């Protein structure tokens, strides 16, 4: 990671040094306050009291300035590091075989850098500052006596090693449970929102809604466990602090009673630095494991072989998400030949998107995933993937006008979050696929969030492609496909041509009938 820092290496070093010096000054402020309390017993001259007060005031101002510079340098270095890594990582994907539209790829990219950012900002950097500060405190303890060295070492061992390790085990269990609950809640909520019509007709909407409520209650209980864990960290830190203060009073009451107020305030100040580090440090192993897991997933995506022949086949494929409670796919077999058009239908949560993701991994193709990927950049950059796909501005304008997006120009800068509507994202991504011009297309709900006119235009373009695989709830053009596959609970329960399936009066016939009745 250090290779990405370049000129930020000095900023990292300076920010850590500023953090240590700032913390030492903060501790000194408490120490001077305690020293002033001790001096008051001897009724010192007023100028001595004023001098100490002035020093406390000066130290306070200095600490504030150092803290500001420390945050400025550390955050600046971290965000530049992340930005440079994002750019390098993204550029590398343009020259290899990875599918840049794959939902797994997008999620991996986002989580990867979020974990790296948290790894440094909230875990590594504060811990390094606390560790260096502890070394300085231990060395200063040697000025008093051996007992103070032992106390300092005990504090550091408890706060920076034992407590983080103990709570990391607890955090692992809470986090694993949250991943499982969150995945199940997402799948059930997605099924309820996008398949409400089917669920209502089948009389299953209240059952799914009840399941969602149960999942949300379980998530709330999980969050309460995490809050309780954080409270336990504060409680144990407070108990350790009380024990250390008691030990200081007992050990110093004979030879250094004059220093007891100062030492007590120093202990309190030292714990103010160490206590906030315990909770992030307890996440070290968990976060490190996540980063490694994500990197392995990314590596697996890169290494999966892509076929380039005239046939794409899945044979007895089963798949279960890492945090899933059940199989998303179970013993699925499917063959798509070049020149064929396949439709995958079924209720929400039945496994359609998971099946598409398994197909995407097998070969290069134009892809419209469930979650669309756009960037804070110009329309041109978003449509051409920053120049990777070649097309003139006039051709871009023509495509924008064709799909009702002529209010955009190629040079217009867009912000993905909040500015683009769902329909605009869908149409822009469709234009990107046209520009990419792959022979094979695979699309997840291509006509969703579009009006009737645009739906017809999109379906017309799709059906004119050479080879198409589509997952959809819109059955308006289902009769135009060569093969139709009905999937339910992760299994393909019907496959065939439209006429045969309608004559069979099975699941496909019922789905088409419900769709027509709904219209």
C-alpha positions as CSV (number, residue, x, y, z in Angstrom):
1,X,0.0,0.0,0.0
2,X,2.9,2.4,0.7
3,X,3.6,2.5,-3.1
4,X,0.4,4.5,-3.5
5,X,1.3,7.1,-0.9
6,X,4.1,8.8,-3.0
7,X,4.3,12.4,-1.6
8,X,1.9,11.5,1.2
9,X,4.4,9.4,3.1
10,X,5.7,12.5,4.8
11,X,2.2,13.5,5.7
12,X,1.5,10.2,7.3
13,X,4.7,10.4,9.4
14,X,4.0,14.0,10.4
15,X,0.4,13.3,11.3
16,X,1.5,10.4,13.6
17,X,4.1,12.6,15.3
18,X,1.6,15.5,15.7
19,X,-0.8,13.0,17.2
20,X,1.7,11.8,19.7
21,X,2.9,15.3,20.6
22,X,-0.7,16.6,20.8
23,X,-1.7,13.7,23.1
24,X,1.4,14.4,25.3
25,X,0.4,18.1,25.6
26,X,-3.1,17.0,26.5
27,X,-1.8,14.8,29.3
28,X,0.6,17.6,30.4
29,X,-2.4,19.9,30.8
30,X,-3.9,17.5,33.3
31,X,-0.6,17.0,35.0
32,X,-0.1,20.7,35.5
33,X,-3.6,21.0,36.9
34,X,-2.8,18.2,39.4
35,X,0.6,19.9,40.2
36,X,-1.2,23.2,40.9
37,X,-3.6,21.3,43.3
38,X,-0.6,20.0,45.2
39,X,1.1,23.4,45.3
40,X,-2.0,25.0,46.8
41,X,-1.3,23.1,50.0
42,X,1.9,25.1,50.5
43,X,0.4,28.5,49.6
44,X,2.8,29.3,46.8
45,X,3.3,32.9,45.5
46,X,0.5,34.1,43.2
47,X,2.9,34.5,40.2
48,X,3.6,30.7,40.4
49,X,-0.1,29.9,40.2
50,X,-0.5,32.5,37.3
51,X,2.4,30.9,35.5
52,X,0.9,27.4,35.7
53,X,-2.5,28.8,34.5
54,X,-0.8,30.5,31.6
55,X,1.0,27.3,30.6
56,X,-2.2,25.3,30.8
57,X,-3.9,27.9,28.5
58,X,-1.0,27.9,26.1
59,X,-0.8,24.1,26.0
60,X,-4.6,24.0,25.3
61,X,-4.2,26.3,22.3
62,X,-1.2,24.3,21.1
63,X,-3.1,21.0,21.5
64,X,-6.0,22.4,19.4
65,X,-3.7,23.5,16.6
66,X,-1.7,20.3,16.5
67,X,-5.0,18.3,16.5
68,X,-6.2,20.3,13.5
69,X,-2.9,19.8,11.6
70,X,-2.9,16.1,12.5
71,X,-6.4,15.5,11.1
72,X,-5.7,17.6,8.1
73,X,-2.5,15.7,7.2
74,X,-3.8,12.2,8.0
75,X,-7.1,12.5,6.2
76,X,-5.5,14.2,3.2
77,X,-3.0,11.4,2.9
78,X,-5.6,8.7,3.3
79,X,-8.1,10.1,0.8
80,X,-5.3,10.7,-1.8
81,X,-4.2,7.1,-1.2
82,X,-7.7,5.8,-1.7
83,X,-8.3,8.0,-4.8
84,X,-5.0,6.8,-6.4
85,X,-5.8,3.2,-5.6
86,X,-9.3,3.5,-7.0
87,X,-8.0,5.0,-10.3
88,X,-5.2,2.4,-10.6
89,X,-7.7,-0.4,-9.9
90,X,-10.3,0.9,-12.3
91,X,-7.8,1.4,-15.1
92,X,-6.5,-2.1,-14.7
93,X,-10.0,-3.5,-15.3
94,X,-10.2,-1.8,-18.7
95,X,-7.4,-4.0,-20.1
96,X,-8.4,-7.4,-18.7
97,X,-11.3,-9.8,-19.0
98,X,-13.2,-8.8,-15.9
99,X,-16.8,-7.8,-16.3
100,X,-17.0,-4.2,-15.3
101,X,-20.8,-4.3,-15.1
102,X,-20.9,-7.4,-12.9
103,X,-22.8,-6.7,-9.6
104,X,-20.1,-8.8,-7.7
105,X,-17.4,-6.7,-9.3
106,X,-19.0,-3.4,-8.3
107,X,-19.8,-4.5,-4.8
108,X,-16.3,-5.8,-4.3
109,X,-14.8,-2.6,-5.6
110,X,-16.9,-0.5,-3.2
111,X,-16.4,-2.6,-0.1
112,X,-12.7,-3.1,-0.8
113,X,-11.9,0.6,-0.6
114,X,-14.3,1.3,2.2
115,X,-12.6,-1.3,4.3
116,X,-9.1,0.0,3.4
117,X,-10.2,3.6,4.4
118,X,-11.6,2.4,7.8
119,X,-8.6,0.2,8.3
120,X,-6.3,3.2,8.3
121,X,-8.5,6.0,9.6
122,X,-10.2,4.3,12.5
123,X,-7.9,1.4,13.4
124,X,-4.3,1.6,12.3
125,X,-3.6,5.3,12.7
126,X,-5.1,5.8,16.2
127,X,-3.6,2.6,17.5
128,X,-0.1,3.6,16.3
129,X,-0.4,7.0,18.0
130,X,-1.6,5.3,21.2
131,X,1.2,2.8,21.1
132,X,3.9,5.4,20.6
133,X,2.4,7.6,23.3
134,X,2.4,4.6,25.7
135,X,6.1,4.1,25.0
136,X,6.8,7.7,26.0
137,X,4.7,7.3,29.1
138,X,6.5,4.1,30.2
139,X,9.9,5.9,29.7
140,X,8.8,8.9,31.8
141,X,7.5,6.5,34.5
142,X,11.1,5.4,35.1
143,X,11.7,8.9,36.5
144,X,9.6,8.0,39.6
145,X,10.2,4.4,40.5
146,X,9.9,0.8,39.3
147,X,6.4,0.4,40.5
148,X,5.2,3.2,38.1
149,X,6.9,1.4,35.2
150,X,5.0,-1.8,36.1
151,X,1.7,0.1,36.4
152,X,2.3,1.8,33.0
153,X,3.1,-1.6,31.4
154,X,0.0,-3.2,32.9
155,X,-2.2,-0.4,31.6
156,X,-0.8,-0.7,28.1
157,X,-1.1,-4.5,28.1
158,X,-4.7,-4.4,29.3
159,X,-5.9,-1.5,27.0
160,X,-4.0,-2.2,23.8
161,X,-3.7,-6.0,23.8
162,X,-6.0,-7.9,26.1
163,X,-9.2,-6.0,25.8
164,X,-9.0,-5.6,22.0
165,X,-8.3,-9.3,21.6
166,X,-11.1,-10.4,23.9
167,X,-13.7,-8.1,22.3
168,X,-12.5,-9.0,18.8
169,X,-13.9,-12.5,19.4
170,X,-17.2,-11.0,20.5
171,X,-17.2,-8.6,17.5
172,X,-16.6,-11.5,15.1
173,X,-19.8,-13.3,16.3
174,X,-21.9,-10.2,16.2
175,X,-20.7,-9.3,12.7
176,X,-21.2,-12.7,11.3
177,X,-24.8,-12.8,12.7
178,X,-25.5,-9.3,11.2
179,X,-24.3,-10.4,7.7
180,X,-26.6,-13.4,7.8
181,X,-29.6,-11.3,9.1
182,X,-29.0,-8.4,6.7
183,X,-28.7,-10.7,3.7
184,X,-31.9,-12.6,4.5
185,X,-33.8,-9.3,5.2
186,X,-32.6,-7.8,1.9
187,X,-33.7,-10.8,-0.1
188,X,-37.1,-10.9,1.5
189,X,-37.6,-7.1,1.2
190,X,-36.6,-7.2,-2.4
191,X,-39.0,-10.1,-3.0
192,X,-41.8,-8.2,-1.3
193,X,-41.2,-4.8,-3.1
194,X,-40.6,-6.1,-6.6
195,X,-42.9,-9.1,-6.6
196,X,-45.8,-7.7,-4.6
197,X,-48.3,-8.3,-7.4
198,X,-47.4,-12.0,-7.7
199,X,-47.3,-12.4,-3.9
200,X,-50.7,-10.7,-3.5
201,X,-52.3,-12.9,-6.2
202,X,-50.8,-16.0,-4.6
203,X,-51.9,-14.8,-1.1
204,X,-48.3,-14.9,0.2
205,X,-47.8,-11.1,0.8
206,X,-48.7,-11.2,4.5
207,X,-46.4,-14.2,5.1
208,X,-43.4,-12.4,3.5
209,X,-44.2,-9.2,5.3
210,X,-44.3,-11.1,8.6
211,X,-40.9,-12.7,7.8
212,X,-39.5,-9.2,7.1
213,X,-40.8,-7.9,10.4
214,X,-39.1,-10.8,12.2
215,X,-35.8,-10.2,10.4
216,X,-35.9,-6.5,11.3
217,X,-36.5,-7.3,14.9
218,X,-33.6,-9.7,14.9
219,X,-31.4,-7.0,13.3
220,X,-32.4,-4.6,16.1
221,X,-31.5,-7.2,18.7
222,X,-28.1,-7.6,17.0
223,X,-27.5,-3.9,17.1
224,X,-28.4,-3.8,20.7
225,X,-25.8,-6.5,21.3
226,X,-23.2,-4.3,19.6
227,X,-24.3,-1.3,21.8
228,X,-24.0,-3.5,24.9
229,X,-20.5,-4.6,23.8
230,X,-19.5,-0.9,23.4
231,X,-20.9,-0.2,26.9
232,X,-18.9,-3.1,28.3
233,X,-15.7,-1.6,26.8
234,X,-16.4,1.7,28.6
235,X,-17.3,-0.1,31.8
236,X,-14.2,-2.3,31.9
237,X,-12.0,0.6,30.9
238,X,-13.5,2.6,33.8
239,X,-12.9,-0.2,36.3
240,X,-9.3,-0.6,35.1
241,X,-8.8,3.1,35.5
242,X,-10.3,3.0,39.0
243,X,-8.0,0.2,39.9
244,X,-4.9,1.9,38.6
245,X,-5.8,5.1,40.5
246,X,-6.2,3.1,43.6
247,X,-2.8,1.4,43.0
248,X,-1.2,4.9,42.5
249,X,-2.6,6.2,45.8
250,X,-1.4,3.1,47.7
251,X,2.1,3.1,46.2
252,X,2.8,6.8,46.4
253,X,1.2,7.7,49.8
254,X,4.5,7.3,51.6
255,X,7.3,8.7,49.4
256,X,5.5,10.8,46.8
257,X,2.3,11.8,48.4
258,X,2.9,15.3,47.0
259,X,2.6,14.0,43.5
260,X,-0.6,12.0,43.9
261,X,-3.1,14.6,42.6
262,X,-0.9,15.1,39.5
263,X,-0.5,11.4,38.9
264,X,-4.3,10.8,39.3
265,X,-5.1,13.4,36.6
266,X,-2.3,12.0,34.4
267,X,-3.9,8.5,34.7
268,X,-7.3,10.0,33.8
269,X,-5.9,11.8,30.8
270,X,-3.9,8.7,29.6
271,X,-7.1,6.7,29.7
272,X,-8.9,9.3,27.6
273,X,-6.4,8.5,24.9
274,X,-6.5,4.7,25.3
275,X,-10.2,4.0,25.8
276,X,-11.4,5.2,22.3
277,X,-8.8,3.0,20.7
278,X,-10.0,-0.3,22.3
279,X,-13.2,-0.6,20.2
280,X,-11.6,0.1,16.8
281,X,-8.6,-2.1,17.7
282,X,-11.0,-5.0,18.6
283,X,-12.2,-4.8,14.9
284,X,-8.6,-5.2,13.6
285,X,-8.8,-9.0,12.9
286,X,-12.3,-8.8,11.6
287,X,-11.6,-6.0,9.2
288,X,-8.2,-7.5,8.1
289,X,-10.1,-10.8,7.4
290,X,-12.7,-8.9,5.3
291,X,-10.1,-7.2,3.2
292,X,-8.3,-10.5,2.5
293,X,-11.6,-12.2,1.7
294,X,-12.6,-9.4,-0.7
295,X,-9.2,-9.5,-2.4
296,X,-9.6,-13.3,-2.7
297,X,-13.1,-12.8,-4.2
298,X,-11.7,-10.3,-6.7
299,X,-8.9,-12.7,-7.5
300,X,-11.4,-15.4,-8.2
301,X,-13.4,-13.2,-10.5
302,X,-10.2,-12.5,-12.4
303,X,-9.2,-16.1,-12.7
304,X,-12.5,-17.6,-13.8
305,X,-12.2,-18.7,-17.4
306,X,-14.4,-17.0,-20.0
307,X,-15.7,-19.1,-22.9
308,X,-15.9,-17.6,-26.3
309,X,-17.6,-20.3,-28.4
310,X,-21.1,-20.5,-29.8
311,X,-22.6,-22.2,-26.7
312,X,-22.9,-21.3,-23.0
313,X,-23.8,-24.1,-20.6
314,X,-24.5,-24.5,-16.9
315,X,-24.6,-28.0,-15.7
316,X,-26.2,-28.9,-12.3
317,X,-25.1,-25.6,-10.7
318,X,-26.0,-24.9,-7.1
319,X,-25.1,-21.7,-5.3
320,X,-25.4,-20.4,-1.8
321,X,-24.4,-16.9,-0.7
322,X,-21.8,-16.8,2.1
323,X,-24.2,-15.4,4.6
324,X,-27.3,-17.0,3.1
325,X,-29.6,-19.3,5.0
326,X,-30.6,-21.3,2.0
327,X,-29.5,-22.2,-1.6
328,X,-30.1,-19.3,-4.0
329,X,-29.7,-21.9,-6.9
330,X,-30.2,-25.6,-6.7
331,X,-29.1,-28.1,-9.4
332,X,-29.7,-25.7,-12.3
333,X,-28.8,-26.7,-15.9
334,X,-29.1,-24.3,-18.8
335,X,-27.7,-24.2,-22.4
336,X,-27.8,-21.1,-24.6
337,X,-26.6,-21.3,-28.2
338,X,-25.4,-18.4,-30.3
339,X,-28.3,-16.7,-32.0
340,X,-30.9,-17.7,-29.5
341,X,-33.0,-15.5,-27.2
342,X,-33.8,-16.8,-23.7
343,X,-36.1,-15.3,-21.1
344,X,-35.9,-16.2,-17.4
345,X,-39.0,-15.4,-15.5
346,X,-40.3,-16.1,-12.0
347,X,-41.3,-14.3,-8.8
348,X,-39.0,-11.9,-7.0
349,X,-36.4,-13.7,-4.9
350,X,-36.7,-16.9,-6.9
351,X,-33.1,-16.8,-8.1
352,X,-33.2,-15.1,-11.5
353,X,-30.5,-12.5,-10.7
354,X,-28.3,-15.2,-9.1
355,X,-28.6,-17.3,-12.2
356,X,-27.7,-14.3,-14.4
357,X,-24.6,-13.7,-12.3
358,X,-23.5,-17.3,-12.8
359,X,-23.9,-16.9,-16.6
360,X,-22.1,-13.6,-16.6
361,X,-19.0,-15.3,-15.1
362,X,-18.8,-17.7,-18.1
363,X,-18.1,-15.4,-21.0
364,X,-17.7,-11.9,-22.3
365,X,-21.0,-10.1,-23.0
366,X,-22.8,-6.9,-22.8
367,X,-24.4,-6.8,-19.3
368,X,-27.2,-4.8,-17.7
369,X,-27.0,-5.8,-14.0
370,X,-29.6,-5.4,-11.3
371,X,-27.7,-2.5,-9.7
372,X,-26.4,0.0,-12.3
373,X,-22.9,1.6,-12.1
374,X,-22.3,5.2,-12.9
375,X,-19.6,7.7,-11.9
376,X,-19.4,11.3,-11.0
377,X,-18.2,12.3,-14.4
378,X,-19.4,13.5,-17.8
379,X,-22.1,11.7,-19.8
380,X,-19.4,10.9,-22.4
381,X,-17.1,9.3,-19.8
382,X,-20.0,7.3,-18.3
383,X,-21.2,6.0,-21.7
384,X,-17.7,5.2,-23.1
385,X,-16.2,4.0,-19.8
386,X,-13.7,6.9,-19.9
387,X,-12.9,6.4,-23.5
388,X,-12.6,2.7,-23.5
389,X,-15.5,2.4,-26.0
390,X,-15.0,4.5,-29.2
391,X,-17.9,6.7,-30.5
392,X,-18.3,10.2,-31.8
393,X,-20.1,12.9,-29.9
394,X,-22.7,13.2,-32.7
395,X,-23.5,9.5,-32.4
396,X,-23.8,9.9,-28.6
397,X,-26.3,12.8,-29.1
398,X,-28.3,10.7,-31.6
399,X,-28.6,7.8,-29.1
400,X,-29.5,10.2,-26.3
401,X,-32.3,11.7,-28.4
402,X,-33.5,8.2,-29.5
403,X,-34.1,7.2,-25.9
404,X,-35.5,10.5,-24.6
405,X,-32.4,11.8,-23.0
406,X,-31.7,14.8,-25.3
407,X,-31.7,17.1,-22.3
408,X,-28.2,15.7,-21.7
409,X,-25.1,16.7,-23.7
410,X,-21.9,14.6,-23.9
411,X,-20.0,17.2,-21.8
412,X,-22.6,17.4,-19.1
413,X,-21.2,16.4,-15.7
414,X,-23.5,14.2,-13.7
415,X,-23.5,13.1,-10.1
416,X,-24.7,9.5,-9.8
417,X,-26.1,9.8,-6.3
418,X,-29.4,11.7,-6.3
419,X,-29.2,13.4,-9.8
420,X,-30.1,10.5,-12.1
421,X,-33.5,9.0,-11.9
422,X,-34.0,5.3,-12.1
423,X,-35.3,5.6,-15.6
424,X,-32.4,7.8,-16.7
425,X,-29.9,5.3,-15.3
426,X,-31.6,2.4,-17.1
427,X,-31.6,4.2,-20.5
428,X,-28.0,5.5,-20.1
429,X,-26.8,2.0,-19.3
430,X,-28.7,0.7,-22.3
431,X,-27.0,3.2,-24.5
432,X,-23.7,2.1,-23.0
433,X,-24.4,-1.4,-24.1
434,X,-25.3,-0.3,-27.6
435,X,-21.9,1.5,-27.8
436,X,-20.1,-1.5,-26.4
437,X,-21.7,-3.6,-29.1
438,X,-21.1,-7.1,-27.8
439,X,-22.6,-10.1,-29.7
440,X,-24.2,-11.5,-26.5
441,X,-26.4,-9.5,-24.2
442,X,-27.6,-10.4,-20.7
443,X,-30.0,-8.1,-19.0
444,X,-31.8,-7.9,-15.6
445,X,-35.2,-6.2,-15.8
446,X,-34.3,-4.0,-18.8
447,X,-37.7,-2.3,-19.1
448,X,-38.3,-1.5,-15.4
449,X,-38.9,2.1,-14.5
450,X,-39.7,3.1,-18.1
451,X,-42.9,4.3,-19.7
452,X,-44.8,2.4,-22.3
453,X,-43.2,4.1,-25.3
454,X,-39.6,3.6,-24.0
455,X,-40.4,0.0,-23.0
456,X,-41.3,-0.7,-26.6
457,X,-38.2,0.9,-27.9
458,X,-36.0,-1.0,-25.5
459,X,-37.6,-4.3,-26.2
460,X,-37.4,-3.7,-30.0
461,X,-33.6,-3.1,-29.6
462,X,-33.1,-6.1,-27.4
463,X,-35.0,-8.5,-29.8
464,X,-32.9,-7.3,-32.7
465,X,-29.7,-8.4,-31.0
466,X,-28.0,-11.7,-32.0
467,X,-28.0,-13.5,-28.7
468,X,-30.0,-12.4,-25.7
469,X,-30.6,-13.6,-22.1
470,X,-33.2,-11.6,-20.2
471,X,-34.6,-11.8,-16.7
472,X,-37.8,-9.9,-16.5
473,X,-41.2,-9.4,-14.9
474,X,-42.5,-7.6,-18.0
475,X,-44.0,-10.4,-20.1
476,X,-45.2,-8.2,-22.9
477,X,-42.8,-9.7,-25.4
478,X,-42.3,-13.2,-23.9
479,X,-43.7,-14.8,-27.0
480,X,-40.8,-13.4,-29.1
481,X,-38.2,-15.5,-27.2
482,X,-36.8,-18.8,-28.5
483,X,-36.7,-20.4,-25.0
484,X,-38.4,-19.5,-21.7
485,X,-37.3,-20.7,-18.3
486,X,-39.4,-20.4,-15.2
487,X,-37.4,-20.4,-12.0
488,X,-38.8,-20.8,-8.5
489,X,-36.9,-21.3,-5.2
490,X,-33.7,-21.5,-7.0
491,X,-34.8,-24.3,-9.4
492,X,-35.9,-24.2,-13.0
493,X,-39.3,-25.9,-13.0
494,X,-40.2,-25.3,-16.6
495,X,-38.3,-24.7,-19.8
496,X,-39.4,-24.7,-23.5
497,X,-40.8,-22.7,-26.4
498,X,-43.7,-20.3,-25.8
499,X,-46.4,-22.3,-27.6
500,X,-45.5,-25.6,-25.8
501,X,-45.4,-24.0,-22.4
502,X,-48.7,-22.2,-22.9
503,X,-50.3,-25.5,-24.1
504,X,-48.9,-27.3,-21.0
505,X,-50.8,-24.8,-18.8
506,X,-48.2,-24.9,-16.1
507,X,-46.2,-22.1,-14.3
508,X,-45.4,-20.1,-17.4
509,X,-49.1,-20.2,-18.5
510,X,-50.2,-19.0,-15.1
511,X,-47.6,-16.2,-15.0
512,X,-48.6,-14.9,-18.5
513,X,-52.3,-15.1,-17.5
514,X,-51.7,-13.1,-14.3
515,X,-49.6,-10.5,-16.2
516,X,-52.4,-10.0,-18.8
517,X,-55.1,-9.8,-16.0
518,X,-52.9,-7.2,-14.2
519,X,-52.7,-5.1,-17.4
